[in-house]
Amino acid sequence: MTPYAAATATDASATPILLAIGLLVLVGYGVSCWIWPFRACTRCDGAGKFRSPSGRTWRYCRRCGGKGAQLRLGRRIWNGLKR
Ligand SMILES: [Zn+2]
């Protein structure tokens, strides 16, 4: 057996395992997006608002509407698929 043939044989047997691992990661990510659909807003770091230098006044973050949360990408895809 040539080294080339051995390499292809290994690749052929490893492909289903890699596919299974990829699927498992995908399912795990999907489940995590289902349980924890939000992540902290990148603009305000999850605070939901920006304080003025005085600290007494603030404005709400426009990106997340003051919630400080953003829907995760996986959840957004899930919502799009459901529709
Ligand atoms: Zn925000």
PDB file of the backbone (N, CA, C, O) and the ligand in Angstrom, with CONECT records:
HET     ZN  A 101       1
ATOM      1  N   MET A   1       0.845  -1.210   0.000  1.00  0.00           N
ATOM      2  CA  MET A   1       0.000   0.000   0.000  1.00  0.00           C
ATOM      3  C   MET A   1       0.879   1.258   0.000  1.00  0.00           C
ATOM      4  O   MET A   1       1.797   1.371   0.812  1.00  0.00           O
ATOM      5  N   THR A   2       0.608   2.172  -0.879  1.00  0.00           N
ATOM      6  CA  THR A   2       1.377   3.419  -0.920  1.00  0.00           C
ATOM      7  C   THR A   2       0.885   4.357   0.189  1.00  0.00           C
ATOM      8  O   THR A   2      -0.251   4.252   0.653  1.00  0.00           O
ATOM      9  N   PRO A   3       1.757   5.265   0.596  1.00  0.00           N
ATOM     10  CA  PRO A   3       1.331   6.225   1.656  1.00  0.00           C
ATOM     11  C   PRO A   3       0.111   7.036   1.229  1.00  0.00           C
ATOM     12  O   PRO A   3      -0.733   7.387   2.053  1.00  0.00           O
ATOM     13  N   TYR A   4       0.030   7.328  -0.072  1.00  0.00           N
ATOM     14  CA  TYR A   4      -1.097   8.124  -0.589  1.00  0.00           C
ATOM     15  C   TYR A   4      -2.408   7.391  -0.377  1.00  0.00           C
ATOM     16  O   TYR A   4      -3.404   7.978   0.044  1.00  0.00           O
ATOM     17  N   ALA A   5      -2.392   6.078  -0.681  1.00  0.00           N
ATOM     18  CA  ALA A   5      -3.607   5.272  -0.540  1.00  0.00           C
ATOM     19  C   ALA A   5      -4.026   5.201   0.926  1.00  0.00           C
ATOM     20  O   ALA A   5      -5.213   5.233   1.251  1.00  0.00           O
ATOM     21  N   ALA A   6      -3.011   5.100   1.820  1.00  0.00           N
ATOM     22  CA  ALA A   6      -3.310   5.015   3.249  1.00  0.00           C
ATOM     23  C   ALA A   6      -3.963   6.305   3.733  1.00  0.00           C
ATOM     24  O   ALA A   6      -4.886   6.293   4.548  1.00  0.00           O
ATOM     25  N   ALA A   7      -3.451   7.430   3.201  1.00  0.00           N
ATOM     26  CA  ALA A   7      -3.975   8.730   3.630  1.00  0.00           C
ATOM     27  C   ALA A   7      -5.426   8.886   3.209  1.00  0.00           C
ATOM     28  O   ALA A   7      -6.258   9.359   3.984  1.00  0.00           O
ATOM     29  N   THR A   8      -5.731   8.485   1.968  1.00  0.00           N
ATOM     30  CA  THR A   8      -7.106   8.633   1.493  1.00  0.00           C
ATOM     31  C   THR A   8      -8.046   7.727   2.268  1.00  0.00           C
ATOM     32  O   THR A   8      -9.195   8.081   2.533  1.00  0.00           O
ATOM     33  N   ALA A   9      -7.534   6.534   2.634  1.00  0.00           N
ATOM     34  CA  ALA A   9      -8.371   5.600   3.385  1.00  0.00           C
ATOM     35  C   ALA A   9      -8.712   6.196   4.748  1.00  0.00           C
ATOM     36  O   ALA A   9      -9.843   6.075   5.220  1.00  0.00           O
ATOM     37  N   THR A  10      -7.719   6.847   5.384  1.00  0.00           N
ATOM     38  CA  THR A  10      -7.948   7.462   6.697  1.00  0.00           C
ATOM     39  C   THR A  10      -8.957   8.601   6.574  1.00  0.00           C
ATOM     40  O   THR A  10      -9.854   8.747   7.404  1.00  0.00           O
ATOM     41  N   ASP A  11      -8.794   9.406   5.520  1.00  0.00           N
ATOM     42  CA  ASP A  11      -9.695  10.542   5.323  1.00  0.00           C
ATOM     43  C   ASP A  11     -11.141  10.073   5.133  1.00  0.00           C
ATOM     44  O   ASP A  11     -12.076  10.663   5.674  1.00  0.00           O
ATOM     45  N   ALA A  12     -11.301   9.003   4.358  1.00  0.00           N
ATOM     46  CA  ALA A  12     -12.646   8.505   4.070  1.00  0.00           C
ATOM     47  C   ALA A  12     -13.336   8.034   5.345  1.00  0.00           C
ATOM     48  O   ALA A  12     -14.542   8.221   5.503  1.00  0.00           O
ATOM     49  N   SER A  13     -12.574   7.420   6.261  1.00  0.00           N
ATOM     50  CA  SER A  13     -13.189   6.905   7.488  1.00  0.00           C
ATOM     51  C   SER A  13     -13.404   8.014   8.512  1.00  0.00           C
ATOM     52  O   SER A  13     -14.256   7.900   9.393  1.00  0.00           O
ATOM     53  N   ALA A  14     -12.611   9.106   8.388  1.00  0.00           N
ATOM     54  CA  ALA A  14     -12.725  10.193   9.369  1.00  0.00           C
ATOM     55  C   ALA A  14     -13.843  11.166   9.016  1.00  0.00           C
ATOM     56  O   ALA A  14     -14.348  11.875   9.885  1.00  0.00           O
ATOM     57  N   THR A  15     -14.230  11.200   7.742  1.00  0.00           N
ATOM     58  CA  THR A  15     -15.239  12.178   7.310  1.00  0.00           C
ATOM     59  C   THR A  15     -16.565  12.067   8.064  1.00  0.00           C
ATOM     60  O   THR A  15     -17.092  13.087   8.510  1.00  0.00           O
ATOM     61  N   PRO A  16     -17.124  10.854   8.223  1.00  0.00           N
ATOM     62  CA  PRO A  16     -18.398  10.778   8.965  1.00  0.00           C
ATOM     63  C   PRO A  16     -18.264  11.247  10.409  1.00  0.00           C
ATOM     64  O   PRO A  16     -19.192  11.833  10.968  1.00  0.00           O
ATOM     65  N   ILE A  17     -17.102  10.985  11.010  1.00  0.00           N
ATOM     66  CA  ILE A  17     -16.885  11.397  12.407  1.00  0.00           C
ATOM     67  C   ILE A  17     -16.847  12.923  12.487  1.00  0.00           C
ATOM     68  O   ILE A  17     -17.445  13.531  13.375  1.00  0.00           O
ATOM     69  N   LEU A  18     -16.116  13.535  11.521  1.00  0.00           N
ATOM     70  CA  LEU A  18     -16.042  15.003  11.489  1.00  0.00           C
ATOM     71  C   LEU A  18     -17.417  15.606  11.264  1.00  0.00           C
ATOM     72  O   LEU A  18     -17.770  16.622  11.863  1.00  0.00           O
ATOM     73  N   LEU A  19     -18.189  14.969  10.394  1.00  0.00           N
ATOM     74  CA  LEU A  19     -19.552  15.442  10.128  1.00  0.00           C
ATOM     75  C   LEU A  19     -20.401  15.367  11.390  1.00  0.00           C
ATOM     76  O   LEU A  19     -21.163  16.283  11.701  1.00  0.00           O
ATOM     77  N   ALA A  20     -20.255  14.256  12.110  1.00  0.00           N
ATOM     78  CA  ALA A  20     -21.031  14.053  13.339  1.00  0.00           C
ATOM     79  C   ALA A  20     -20.656  15.100  14.381  1.00  0.00           C
ATOM     80  O   ALA A  20     -21.519  15.643  15.071  1.00  0.00           O
ATOM     81  N   ILE A  21     -19.330  15.383  14.488  1.00  0.00           N
ATOM     82  CA  ILE A  21     -18.870  16.392  15.450  1.00  0.00           C
ATOM     83  C   ILE A  21     -19.417  17.768  15.058  1.00  0.00           C
ATOM     84  O   ILE A  21     -19.876  18.532  15.907  1.00  0.00           O
ATOM     85  N   GLY A  22     -19.359  18.064  13.768  1.00  0.00           N
ATOM     86  CA  GLY A  22     -19.886  19.336  13.280  1.00  0.00           C
ATOM     87  C   GLY A  22     -21.365  19.481  13.570  1.00  0.00           C
ATOM     88  O   GLY A  22     -21.834  20.545  13.974  1.00  0.00           O
ATOM     89  N   LEU A  23     -22.089  18.403  13.360  1.00  0.00           N
ATOM     90  CA  LEU A  23     -23.530  18.402  13.618  1.00  0.00           C
ATOM     91  C   LEU A  23     -23.803  18.593  15.108  1.00  0.00           C
ATOM     92  O   LEU A  23     -24.718  19.316  15.503  1.00  0.00           O
ATOM     93  N   LEU A  24     -22.983  17.925  15.926  1.00  0.00           N
ATOM     94  CA  LEU A  24     -23.140  18.009  17.389  1.00  0.00           C
ATOM     95  C   LEU A  24     -22.908  19.445  17.859  1.00  0.00           C
ATOM     96  O   LEU A  24     -23.651  19.961  18.694  1.00  0.00           O
ATOM     97  N   VAL A  25     -21.867  20.085  17.313  1.00  0.00           N
ATOM     98  CA  VAL A  25     -21.557  21.476  17.677  1.00  0.00           C
ATOM     99  C   VAL A  25     -22.711  22.375  17.255  1.00  0.00           C
ATOM    100  O   VAL A  25     -23.120  23.270  17.996  1.00  0.00           O
ATOM    101  N   LEU A  26     -23.237  22.124  16.045  1.00  0.00           N
ATOM    102  CA  LEU A  26     -24.341  22.921  15.512  1.00  0.00           C
ATOM    103  C   LEU A  26     -25.583  22.771  16.391  1.00  0.00           C
ATOM    104  O   LEU A  26     -26.249  23.754  16.715  1.00  0.00           O
ATOM    105  N   VAL A  27     -25.882  21.528  16.772  1.00  0.00           N
ATOM    106  CA  VAL A  27     -27.051  21.269  17.623  1.00  0.00           C
ATOM    107  C   VAL A  27     -26.845  21.916  18.989  1.00  0.00           C
ATOM    108  O   VAL A  27     -27.767  22.508  19.551  1.00  0.00           O
ATOM    109  N   GLY A  28     -25.631  21.799  19.516  1.00  0.00           N
ATOM    110  CA  GLY A  28     -25.319  22.396  20.821  1.00  0.00           C
ATOM    111  C   GLY A  28     -25.494  23.901  20.782  1.00  0.00           C
ATOM    112  O   GLY A  28     -26.029  24.502  21.713  1.00  0.00           O
ATOM    113  N   TYR A  29     -25.029  24.512  19.677  1.00  0.00           N
ATOM    114  CA  TYR A  29     -25.175  25.958  19.518  1.00  0.00           C
ATOM    115  C   TYR A  29     -26.653  26.332  19.405  1.00  0.00           C
ATOM    116  O   TYR A  29     -27.099  27.327  19.976  1.00  0.00           O
ATOM    117  N   GLY A  30     -27.396  25.526  18.665  1.00  0.00           N
ATOM    118  CA  GLY A  30     -28.831  25.779  18.502  1.00  0.00           C
ATOM    119  C   GLY A  30     -29.561  25.715  19.831  1.00  0.00           C
ATOM    120  O   GLY A  30     -30.409  26.557  20.127  1.00  0.00           O
ATOM    121  N   VAL A  31     -29.224  24.702  20.638  1.00  0.00           N
ATOM    122  CA  VAL A  31     -29.865  24.546  21.947  1.00  0.00           C
ATOM    123  C   VAL A  31     -29.505  25.724  22.848  1.00  0.00           C
ATOM    124  O   VAL A  31     -30.358  26.252  23.561  1.00  0.00           O
ATOM    125  N   SER A  32     -28.232  26.133  22.811  1.00  0.00           N
ATOM    126  CA  SER A  32     -27.800  27.256  23.654  1.00  0.00           C
ATOM    127  C   SER A  32     -28.495  28.544  23.231  1.00  0.00           C
ATOM    128  O   SER A  32     -28.796  29.392  24.070  1.00  0.00           O
ATOM    129  N   CYS A  33     -28.753  28.693  21.926  1.00  0.00           N
ATOM    130  CA  CYS A  33     -29.473  29.875  21.441  1.00  0.00           C
ATOM    131  C   CYS A  33     -30.944  29.813  21.842  1.00  0.00           C
ATOM    132  O   CYS A  33     -31.608  30.843  21.960  1.00  0.00           O
ATOM    133  N   TRP A  34     -31.443  28.608  22.047  1.00  0.00           N
ATOM    134  CA  TRP A  34     -32.839  28.436  22.439  1.00  0.00           C
ATOM    135  C   TRP A  34     -33.013  28.757  23.927  1.00  0.00           C
ATOM    136  O   TRP A  34     -34.003  29.366  24.331  1.00  0.00           O
ATOM    137  N   ILE A  35     -32.034  28.336  24.732  1.00  0.00           N
ATOM    138  CA  ILE A  35     -32.110  28.569  26.183  1.00  0.00           C
ATOM    139  C   ILE A  35     -31.700  30.001  26.521  1.00  0.00           C
ATOM    140  O   ILE A  35     -32.350  30.666  27.328  1.00  0.00           O
ATOM    141  N   TRP A  36     -30.617  30.470  25.899  1.00  0.00           N
ATOM    142  CA  TRP A  36     -30.125  31.836  26.148  1.00  0.00           C
ATOM    143  C   TRP A  36     -30.144  32.613  24.837  1.00  0.00           C
ATOM    144  O   TRP A  36     -29.117  32.718  24.166  1.00  0.00           O
ATOM    145  N   PRO A  37     -31.302  33.157  24.465  1.00  0.00           N
ATOM    146  CA  PRO A  37     -31.407  33.796  23.144  1.00  0.00           C
ATOM    147  C   PRO A  37     -30.706  35.149  23.039  1.00  0.00           C
ATOM    148  O   PRO A  37     -30.527  35.668  21.937  1.00  0.00           O
ATOM    149  N   PHE A  38     -30.313  35.713  24.155  1.00  0.00           N
ATOM    150  CA  PHE A  38     -29.739  37.061  24.082  1.00  0.00           C
ATOM    151  C   PHE A  38     -28.273  37.074  24.444  1.00  0.00           C
ATOM    152  O   PHE A  38     -27.776  36.214  25.171  1.00  0.00           O
ATOM    153  N   ARG A  39     -27.597  38.073  23.917  1.00  0.00           N
ATOM    154  CA  ARG A  39     -26.233  38.372  24.336  1.00  0.00           C
ATOM    155  C   ARG A  39     -26.167  39.866  24.590  1.00  0.00           C
ATOM    156  O   ARG A  39     -27.036  40.622  24.157  1.00  0.00           O
ATOM    157  N   ALA A  40     -25.115  40.287  25.303  1.00  0.00           N
ATOM    158  CA  ALA A  40     -24.994  41.709  25.629  1.00  0.00           C
ATOM    159  C   ALA A  40     -24.816  42.513  24.358  1.00  0.00           C
ATOM    160  O   ALA A  40     -24.104  42.108  23.438  1.00  0.00           O
ATOM    161  N   CYS A  41     -25.479  43.663  24.324  1.00  0.00           N
ATOM    162  CA  CYS A  41     -25.372  44.562  23.182  1.00  0.00           C
ATOM    163  C   CYS A  41     -23.920  45.014  23.038  1.00  0.00           C
ATOM    164  O   CYS A  41     -23.275  45.393  24.015  1.00  0.00           O
ATOM    165  N   THR A  42     -23.420  44.967  21.806  1.00  0.00           N
ATOM    166  CA  THR A  42     -22.012  45.322  21.610  1.00  0.00           C
ATOM    167  C   THR A  42     -21.787  46.828  21.730  1.00  0.00           C
ATOM    168  O   THR A  42     -20.694  47.274  22.082  1.00  0.00           O
ATOM    169  N   ARG A  43     -22.827  47.606  21.434  1.00  0.00           N
ATOM    170  CA  ARG A  43     -22.676  49.060  21.469  1.00  0.00           C
ATOM    171  C   ARG A  43     -22.557  49.568  22.909  1.00  0.00           C
ATOM    172  O   ARG A  43     -21.681  50.381  23.206  1.00  0.00           O
ATOM    173  N   CYS A  44     -23.428  49.096  23.803  1.00  0.00           N
ATOM    174  CA  CYS A  44     -23.451  49.617  25.175  1.00  0.00           C
ATOM    175  C   CYS A  44     -22.920  48.596  26.182  1.00  0.00           C
ATOM    176  O   CYS A  44     -22.954  48.845  27.387  1.00  0.00           O
ATOM    177  N   ASP A  45     -22.433  47.454  25.704  1.00  0.00           N
ATOM    178  CA  ASP A  45     -21.881  46.413  26.571  1.00  0.00           C
ATOM    179  C   ASP A  45     -22.915  45.859  27.543  1.00  0.00           C
ATOM    180  O   ASP A  45     -22.566  45.445  28.649  1.00  0.00           O
ATOM    181  N   GLY A  46     -24.176  45.847  27.144  1.00  0.00           N
ATOM    182  CA  GLY A  46     -25.230  45.265  27.978  1.00  0.00           C
ATOM    183  C   GLY A  46     -25.804  46.220  29.000  1.00  0.00           C
ATOM    184  O   GLY A  46     -26.689  45.840  29.766  1.00  0.00           O
ATOM    185  N   ALA A  47     -25.316  47.468  29.033  1.00  0.00           N
ATOM    186  CA  ALA A  47     -25.820  48.434  30.011  1.00  0.00           C
ATOM    187  C   ALA A  47     -27.179  48.985  29.581  1.00  0.00           C
ATOM    188  O   ALA A  47     -28.020  49.282  30.430  1.00  0.00           O
ATOM    189  N   GLY A  48     -27.402  49.124  28.274  1.00  0.00           N
ATOM    190  CA  GLY A  48     -28.671  49.620  27.757  1.00  0.00           C
ATOM    191  C   GLY A  48     -28.734  51.125  27.687  1.00  0.00           C
ATOM    192  O   GLY A  48     -29.654  51.680  27.086  1.00  0.00           O
ATOM    193  N   LYS A  49     -27.780  51.792  28.285  1.00  0.00           N
ATOM    194  CA  LYS A  49     -27.794  53.254  28.234  1.00  0.00           C
ATOM    195  C   LYS A  49     -26.379  53.809  28.348  1.00  0.00           C
ATOM    196  O   LYS A  49     -25.449  53.132  28.784  1.00  0.00           O
ATOM    197  N   PHE A  50     -26.260  55.047  27.944  1.00  0.00           N
ATOM    198  CA  PHE A  50     -24.982  55.747  28.031  1.00  0.00           C
ATOM    199  C   PHE A  50     -25.126  56.887  29.015  1.00  0.00           C
ATOM    200  O   PHE A  50     -25.989  57.747  28.842  1.00  0.00           O
ATOM    201  N   ARG A  51     -24.308  56.910  30.032  1.00  0.00           N
ATOM    202  CA  ARG A  51     -24.364  57.980  31.024  1.00  0.00           C
ATOM    203  C   ARG A  51     -23.563  59.184  30.551  1.00  0.00           C
ATOM    204  O   ARG A  51     -22.543  59.051  29.876  1.00  0.00           O
ATOM    205  N   SER A  52     -24.045  60.339  30.917  1.00  0.00           N
ATOM    206  CA  SER A  52     -23.298  61.556  30.628  1.00  0.00           C
ATOM    207  C   SER A  52     -22.140  61.630  31.626  1.00  0.00           C
ATOM    208  O   SER A  52     -22.138  60.927  32.636  1.00  0.00           O
ATOM    209  N   PRO A  53     -21.153  62.489  31.335  1.00  0.00           N
ATOM    210  CA  PRO A  53     -20.018  62.603  32.278  1.00  0.00           C
ATOM    211  C   PRO A  53     -20.440  62.943  33.697  1.00  0.00           C
ATOM    212  O   PRO A  53     -19.760  62.561  34.648  1.00  0.00           O
ATOM    213  N   SER A  54     -21.550  63.655  33.858  1.00  0.00           N
ATOM    214  CA  SER A  54     -21.999  64.016  35.208  1.00  0.00           C
ATOM    215  C   SER A  54     -22.549  62.792  35.948  1.00  0.00           C
ATOM    216  O   SER A  54     -22.530  62.751  37.178  1.00  0.00           O
ATOM    217  N   GLY A  55     -23.032  61.811  35.213  1.00  0.00           N
ATOM    218  CA  GLY A  55     -23.569  60.610  35.847  1.00  0.00           C
ATOM    219  C   GLY A  55     -25.024  60.721  36.242  1.00  0.00           C
ATOM    220  O   GLY A  55     -25.625  59.729  36.655  1.00  0.00           O
ATOM    221  N   ARG A  56     -25.606  61.902  36.127  1.00  0.00           N
ATOM    222  CA  ARG A  56     -26.995  62.105  36.537  1.00  0.00           C
ATOM    223  C   ARG A  56     -27.975  61.888  35.383  1.00  0.00           C
ATOM    224  O   ARG A  56     -29.134  61.528  35.587  1.00  0.00           O
ATOM    225  N   THR A  57     -27.489  62.110  34.205  1.00  0.00           N
ATOM    226  CA  THR A  57     -28.378  61.952  33.049  1.00  0.00           C
ATOM    227  C   THR A  57     -27.817  60.886  32.122  1.00  0.00           C
ATOM    228  O   THR A  57     -26.622  60.592  32.126  1.00  0.00           O
ATOM    229  N   TRP A  58     -28.699  60.329  31.343  1.00  0.00           N
ATOM    230  CA  TRP A  58     -28.261  59.320  30.376  1.00  0.00           C
ATOM    231  C   TRP A  58     -29.219  59.275  29.213  1.00  0.00           C
ATOM    232  O   TRP A  58     -30.314  59.836  29.252  1.00  0.00           O
ATOM    233  N   ARG A  59     -28.780  58.597  28.187  1.00  0.00           N
ATOM    234  CA  ARG A  59     -29.672  58.326  27.053  1.00  0.00           C
ATOM    235  C   ARG A  59     -29.651  56.831  26.808  1.00  0.00           C
ATOM    236  O   ARG A  59     -28.656  56.152  27.061  1.00  0.00           O
ATOM    237  N   TYR A  60     -30.753  56.341  26.318  1.00  0.00           N
ATOM    238  CA  TYR A  60     -30.825  54.916  26.052  1.00  0.00           C
ATOM    239  C   TYR A  60     -30.059  54.571  24.785  1.00  0.00           C
ATOM    240  O   TYR A  60     -29.951  55.377  23.861  1.00  0.00           O
ATOM    241  N   CYS A  61     -29.546  53.386  24.767  1.00  0.00           N
ATOM    242  CA  CYS A  61     -28.833  52.881  23.597  1.00  0.00           C
ATOM    243  C   CYS A  61     -29.841  52.676  22.472  1.00  0.00           C
ATOM    244  O   CYS A  61     -30.885  52.055  22.669  1.00  0.00           O
ATOM    245  N   ARG A  62     -29.528  53.191  21.317  1.00  0.00           N
ATOM    246  CA  ARG A  62     -30.477  53.094  20.200  1.00  0.00           C
ATOM    247  C   ARG A  62     -30.438  51.712  19.564  1.00  0.00           C
ATOM    248  O   ARG A  62     -31.430  51.244  19.005  1.00  0.00           O
ATOM    249  N   ARG A  63     -29.313  51.084  19.654  1.00  0.00           N
ATOM    250  CA  ARG A  63     -29.162  49.786  18.992  1.00  0.00           C
ATOM    251  C   ARG A  63     -30.042  48.717  19.635  1.00  0.00           C
ATOM    252  O   ARG A  63     -30.638  47.897  18.936  1.00  0.00           O
ATOM    253  N   CYS A  64     -30.123  48.724  20.963  1.00  0.00           N
ATOM    254  CA  CYS A  64     -30.898  47.693  21.647  1.00  0.00           C
ATOM    255  C   CYS A  64     -32.147  48.285  22.286  1.00  0.00           C
ATOM    256  O   CYS A  64     -32.900  47.566  22.943  1.00  0.00           O
ATOM    257  N   GLY A  65     -32.381  49.586  22.106  1.00  0.00           N
ATOM    258  CA  GLY A  65     -33.575  50.225  22.647  1.00  0.00           C
ATOM    259  C   GLY A  65     -33.584  50.274  24.163  1.00  0.00           C
ATOM    260  O   GLY A  65     -34.656  50.301  24.768  1.00  0.00           O
ATOM    261  N   GLY A  66     -32.417  50.286  24.790  1.00  0.00           N
ATOM    262  CA  GLY A  66     -32.330  50.402  26.246  1.00  0.00           C
ATOM    263  C   GLY A  66     -32.407  49.070  26.978  1.00  0.00           C
ATOM    264  O   GLY A  66     -32.355  49.041  28.207  1.00  0.00           O
ATOM    265  N   LYS A  67     -32.527  47.979  26.253  1.00  0.00           N
ATOM    266  CA  LYS A  67     -32.627  46.668  26.907  1.00  0.00           C
ATOM    267  C   LYS A  67     -31.257  46.099  27.261  1.00  0.00           C
ATOM    268  O   LYS A  67     -31.128  45.276  28.167  1.00  0.00           O
ATOM    269  N   GLY A  68     -30.243  46.547  26.536  1.00  0.00           N
ATOM    270  CA  GLY A  68     -28.904  46.031  26.784  1.00  0.00           C
ATOM    271  C   GLY A  68     -28.697  44.647  26.229  1.00  0.00           C
ATOM    272  O   GLY A  68     -27.639  44.047  26.421  1.00  0.00           O
ATOM    273  N   ALA A  69     -29.700  44.132  25.541  1.00  0.00           N
ATOM    274  CA  ALA A  69     -29.616  42.764  25.021  1.00  0.00           C
ATOM    275  C   ALA A  69     -29.793  42.766  23.517  1.00  0.00           C
ATOM    276  O   ALA A  69     -30.509  43.596  22.957  1.00  0.00           O
ATOM    277  N   GLN A  70     -29.139  41.837  22.887  1.00  0.00           N
ATOM    278  CA  GLN A  70     -29.273  41.648  21.454  1.00  0.00           C
ATOM    279  C   GLN A  70     -29.586  40.187  21.200  1.00  0.00           C
ATOM    280  O   GLN A  70     -29.057  39.292  21.860  1.00  0.00           O
ATOM    281  N   LEU A  71     -30.457  39.969  20.232  1.00  0.00           N
ATOM    282  CA  LEU A  71     -30.777  38.599  19.865  1.00  0.00           C
ATOM    283  C   LEU A  71     -29.550  37.963  19.219  1.00  0.00           C
ATOM    284  O   LEU A  71     -28.898  38.569  18.368  1.00  0.00           O
ATOM    285  N   ARG A  72     -29.246  36.743  19.631  1.00  0.00           N
ATOM    286  CA  ARG A  72     -28.072  36.072  19.070  1.00  0.00           C
ATOM    287  C   ARG A  72     -28.359  35.657  17.628  1.00  0.00           C
ATOM    288  O   ARG A  72     -29.507  35.491  17.215  1.00  0.00           O
ATOM    289  N   LEU A  73     -27.271  35.497  16.886  1.00  0.00           N
ATOM    290  CA  LEU A  73     -27.386  35.180  15.459  1.00  0.00           C
ATOM    291  C   LEU A  73     -28.186  33.897  15.244  1.00  0.00           C
ATOM    292  O   LEU A  73     -29.049  33.839  14.367  1.00  0.00           O
ATOM    293  N   GLY A  74     -27.900  32.872  16.042  1.00  0.00           N
ATOM    294  CA  GLY A  74     -28.582  31.586  15.879  1.00  0.00           C
ATOM    295  C   GLY A  74     -30.077  31.718  16.117  1.00  0.00           C
ATOM    296  O   GLY A  74     -30.885  31.090  15.433  1.00  0.00           O
ATOM    297  N   ARG A  75     -30.436  32.541  17.093  1.00  0.00           N
ATOM    298  CA  ARG A  75     -31.851  32.726  17.407  1.00  0.00           C
ATOM    299  C   ARG A  75     -32.547  33.520  16.306  1.00  0.00           C
ATOM    300  O   ARG A  75     -33.713  33.278  15.991  1.00  0.00           O
ATOM    301  N   ARG A  76     -31.821  34.464  15.730  1.00  0.00           N
ATOM    302  CA  ARG A  76     -32.396  35.254  14.647  1.00  0.00           C
ATOM    303  C   ARG A  76     -32.676  34.353  13.440  1.00  0.00           C
ATOM    304  O   ARG A  76     -33.704  34.489  12.776  1.00  0.00           O
ATOM    305  N   ILE A  77     -31.755  33.441  13.171  1.00  0.00           N
ATOM    306  CA  ILE A  77     -31.950  32.491  12.071  1.00  0.00           C
ATOM    307  C   ILE A  77     -33.148  31.601  12.377  1.00  0.00           C
ATOM    308  O   ILE A  77     -33.967  31.323  11.501  1.00  0.00           O
ATOM    309  N   TRP A  78     -33.242  31.153  13.634  1.00  0.00           N
ATOM    310  CA  TRP A  78     -34.335  30.281  14.069  1.00  0.00           C
ATOM    311  C   TRP A  78     -35.685  30.996  13.893  1.00  0.00           C
ATOM    312  O   TRP A  78     -36.653  30.411  13.406  1.00  0.00           O
ATOM    313  N   ASN A  79     -35.725  32.253  14.294  1.00  0.00           N
ATOM    314  CA  ASN A  79     -36.960  33.040  14.147  1.00  0.00           C
ATOM    315  C   ASN A  79     -37.312  33.201  12.669  1.00  0.00           C
ATOM    316  O   ASN A  79     -38.484  33.160  12.294  1.00  0.00           O
ATOM    317  N   GLY A  80     -36.279  33.387  11.829  1.00  0.00           N
ATOM    318  CA  GLY A  80     -36.510  33.521  10.401  1.00  0.00           C
ATOM    319  C   GLY A  80     -37.038  32.229   9.798  1.00  0.00           C
ATOM    320  O   GLY A  80     -37.870  32.261   8.891  1.00  0.00           O
ATOM    321  N   LEU A  81     -36.560  31.097  10.293  1.00  0.00           N
ATOM    322  CA  LEU A  81     -36.998  29.795   9.764  1.00  0.00           C
ATOM    323  C   LEU A  81     -38.431  29.494  10.181  1.00  0.00           C
ATOM    324  O   LEU A  81     -39.194  28.886   9.431  1.00  0.00           O
ATOM    325  N   LYS A  82     -38.786  29.928  11.389  1.00  0.00           N
ATOM    326  CA  LYS A  82     -40.139  29.637  11.891  1.00  0.00           C
ATOM    327  C   LYS A  82     -41.192  30.387  11.098  1.00  0.00           C
ATOM    328  O   LYS A  82     -42.325  29.928  10.949  1.00  0.00           O
ATOM    329  N   ARG A  83     -40.797  31.560  10.587  1.00  0.00           N
ATOM    330  CA  ARG A  83     -41.745  32.403   9.883  1.00  0.00           C
ATOM    331  C   ARG A  83     -42.070  31.894   8.485  1.00  0.00           C
ATOM    332  O   ARG A  83     -42.862  32.510   7.771  1.00  0.00           O
TER     333      ARG A  83
HETATM  334 ZN    ZN A 101     -27.180  48.662  23.517  1.00  0.00          ZN2+
END
